[in-house]
């Protein structure tokens, strides 16, 4: 006599059969990708043979087979891969055409790190569709100490001046307050207090005089460029932070000592401190934005060009990029020190990731825009994250940081339709990100062919541009 299955097993069996059966509903959709491989970035796997239906700016259904209304526009996804729109969480927009380049490259959200009234106008225009470009999240004018590093920064030494300043940024409509490297602890704490009072985020550089642990526990949301991390895990607590040596004489002393060999890197880092910092970061609403690839500009192999983006870089920008080492005053001794410290930095990215630190991908490089983000994803993967986690750093983790889980960063029902169609699986090879076959932004599909004419126009205009445009954040 045949053995009878328990009731629970029957339920599971029926549910499995039902999940494999074509969906009998008729889905009202404007756009649908049919028989496409959906990249589940959360799980790090591919769901083959899916139909992804879009209505307005939302994904309304995802399944192995959907009945669509007759007037739905369909895109053949056979052999192709659909990922969520990429997000660059650290850029400095300097010209309107960069917005189009970002979107054409599959970047549907950017975070501008030093804003002014122009970045607010661009944010509104991309949201309305008046400008074709990614969603913009923008800081207000950056707040620095004395002497300020950049002329467009606001120099503040008096904590009493902060409340009015933060309220003004909140009322202007900026998404967050950007803090910078030369702030004193007292002014930093005043910024944190005022930001909590007026309910606005604080992110940016962990100031050189503020310990990373204090910045995290205070409620700062992101730490840019890994600043403060190495200082937090140095075995010798008397050493200064080696970050931003081009702007900080004490940091430069450390870099030069490493470069000359008078300071050995063999036991520079305390592994127990790395473990403790990892434990703190794993439980915090704090994201590290390493901008790992662009930090090579302080080393002996800086970023001087990118073959795919070269035609969009003006002669003035090419000249600026070629003068990076002279601009930062990087002598051979400094370069040797930065090379050694970059290797340590790379190992720390991996070590903290393994311990649960939350990492988002940023480029600090709007000149190379979407191409720079793909380089950053590759750099994070090579640093030890692997392809899946590196891809999450440009999709799911930014969504979590922005408070948009379920809306951004995933291909799932109910999410905003920000999507990128690829010819190959990026989980297998990140090179698949290089040339999107098309992009959906807020539900609007544009193929690579749709983007091409304006891309050619941008390239022609850039060829005539002899000086770089400084863009938003440079208002005095």
Secondary structure, 3 states (H helix, E strand, C coil): CCCCCCHHHHHHHHHHHHHHCCCCCEECCCEEEEEEEEEECCCCEEEEEEEEEEECCEEEEEECCCEECCCCEEEECCCCEEEECEEEEEECCCCCHHHHHHHHCCEEEEEECCCCHHHHHHHHHHHHCCCCCCEEEEECCCEECCCCCCCCCEECCCHHHHHHHHHHHHHHCCCEEEECCCCCHHHHHHHHHHHHHHCCEEEECCCCCCCHHHHHHHCCCEEECCCCHHHHHECCCCCCCCCCCCCCHHHHHHHHHHHHCCCCCCCCECHHHHHHHHHHHHCCCCEEECCCCHHHHHCCCCCCCCCCCHHHCCHHHHHHHHCHHHHHCCCHHHHHHHHHHHHHHHHHHHHHHHCCCEECCCCCCCCCHHHHHHHHHHHHHHHHHHHHHHHHCCCHHHHHHCCCECCECCCCCCCECCEEEECCCCCCCHHHHCCCCEEEECCEEEEHHHHHHHHHHHHHHHHCCCCCCCCCCCCC
